Amino acid sequence: MKRIPQAARRELLGRLLCATLFLQPVMATAPAVAKSVDAGSQRVTEEVINGKTFCVIKESIKAKPEAVWQILTDYANATKVFPQLKKCHVVADHGSTKVLKHTVAPSGTIGTYEYTIELKENAPKALEWHRMSGAFKEVDGFWKLEPTEGGHSTLVTYSAYVNGGFFMPQPLVKRQCKIDMPQIMSTLRSEAETTQIANRPAHIQ
């Protein structure tokens, strides 16, 4: 059996992904999905940062910034918190700068995608990352944590930019981000607020 060259395989996978994404409008506009995207304050907007159009979502979480930070930087257990993240491995640890290998499975699509990022930590205020190698052409993003209500709550900003390259049209990539990002933020909020309640002294619960 003749082996398909790696470049040809990548092109074929790209075409298959595009075909899959083009079949998704019915799923993406179904009432249940639309509700998750637009529910409450969870609205994904677009913002141009350094010439790139990022998808941005903000949410007020009733937990201290330190509690939210602990969840975001618990890389060993990240897959238990964020359903789209299938694997998270720390390749190199240089203190506040780390190299992570991610395997992700966007909701509603076929297959997984693996890429390596360099991540910079600014505890407990911000996480920022960019793609080093692997799937996609560019992957940039950040989490920003701002204390509110005297430090008892946190305004969380999640921003992401993904350039899938020639075979992944940017409008489709953005649409996928707008489906997945509210789910990610909801999961983070639930985890942080549940942990916050569990850690309160019994007499004030």
URFEN-V986461 format. One record per residue. N is the residue number from 1. RES is the residue in three letters. NEAR is the number of other ideal C-beta (glycine too) atoms within 8 Angstrom. Layout:
n = [N:N]
res = [RES:RES]
near = [NEAR:NEAR]
//
This chain:
n = [1:2:3:4:5:6:7:8:9:10:11:12:13:14:15:16:17:18:19:20:21:22:23:24:25:26:27:28:29:30:31:32:33:34:35:36:37:38:39:40:41:42:43:44:45:46:47:48:49:50:51:52:53:54:55:56:57:58:59:60:61:62:63:64:65:66:67:68:69:70:71:72:73:74:75:76:77:78:79:80:81:82:83:84:85:86:87:88:89:90:91:92:93:94:95:96:97:98:99:100:101:102:103:104:105:106:107:108:109:110:111:112:113:114:115:116:117:118:119:120:121:122:123:124:125:126:127:128:129:130:131:132:133:134:135:136:137:138:139:140:141:142:143:144:145:146:147:148:149:150:151:152:153:154:155:156:157:158:159:160:161:162:163:164:165:166:167:168:169:170:171:172:173:174:175:176:177:178:179:180:181:182:183:184:185:186:187:188:189:190:191:192:193:194:195:196:197:198:199:200:201:202:203:204:205]
res = [MET:LYS:ARG:ILE:PRO:GLN:ALA:ALA:ARG:ARG:GLU:LEU:LEU:GLY:ARG:LEU:LEU:CYS:ALA:THR:LEU:PHE:LEU:GLN:PRO:VAL:MET:ALA:THR:ALA:PRO:ALA:VAL:ALA:LYS:SER:VAL:ASP:ALA:GLY:SER:GLN:ARG:VAL:THR:GLU:GLU:VAL:ILE:ASN:GLY:LYS:THR:PHE:CYS:VAL:ILE:LYS:GLU:SER:ILE:LYS:ALA:LYS:PRO:GLU:ALA:VAL:TRP:GLN:ILE:LEU:THR:ASP:TYR:ALA:ASN:ALA:THR:LYS:VAL:PHE:PRO:GLN:LEU:LYS:LYS:CYS:HIS:VAL:VAL:ALA:ASP:HIS:GLY:SER:THR:LYS:VAL:LEU:LYS:HIS:THR:VAL:ALA:PRO:SER:GLY:THR:ILE:GLY:THR:TYR:GLU:TYR:THR:ILE:GLU:LEU:LYS:GLU:ASN:ALA:PRO:LYS:ALA:LEU:GLU:TRP:HIS:ARG:MET:SER:GLY:ALA:PHE:LYS:GLU:VAL:ASP:GLY:PHE:TRP:LYS:LEU:GLU:PRO:THR:GLU:GLY:GLY:HIS:SER:THR:LEU:VAL:THR:TYR:SER:ALA:TYR:VAL:ASN:GLY:GLY:PHE:PHE:MET:PRO:GLN:PRO:LEU:VAL:LYS:ARG:GLN:CYS:LYS:ILE:ASP:MET:PRO:GLN:ILE:MET:SER:THR:LEU:ARG:SER:GLU:ALA:GLU:THR:THR:GLN:ILE:ALA:ASN:ARG:PRO:ALA:HIS:ILE:GLN]
near = [2:3:4:7:6:6:6:8:9:8:9:9:9:12:9:9:14:12:8:10:13:8:7:11:7:7:8:10:7:8:5:6:11:9:8:12:12:7:7:3:6:13:7:12:7:9:8:7:8:3:4:9:8:13:14:11:14:9:12:10:13:8:11:11:12:7:13:16:11:8:12:9:9:9:9:6:7:10:9:4:10:9:6:11:11:8:9:12:6:10:7:6:6:7:4:8:9:12:14:13:12:11:11:10:10:10:10:8:11:5:7:7:11:10:13:12:12:10:11:9:10:8:7:7:8:9:11:9:13:9:13:9:5:10:5:13:6:10:13:11:11:11:11:9:14:10:11:10:6:5:8:7:12:15:12:16:12:14:14:11:13:9:10:12:8:4:9:13:8:8:6:12:12:11:11:13:12:11:15:11:13:14:12:11:13:10:11:16:11:8:10:15:11:8:11:12:8:6:6:8:5:5:4:5:6]
//
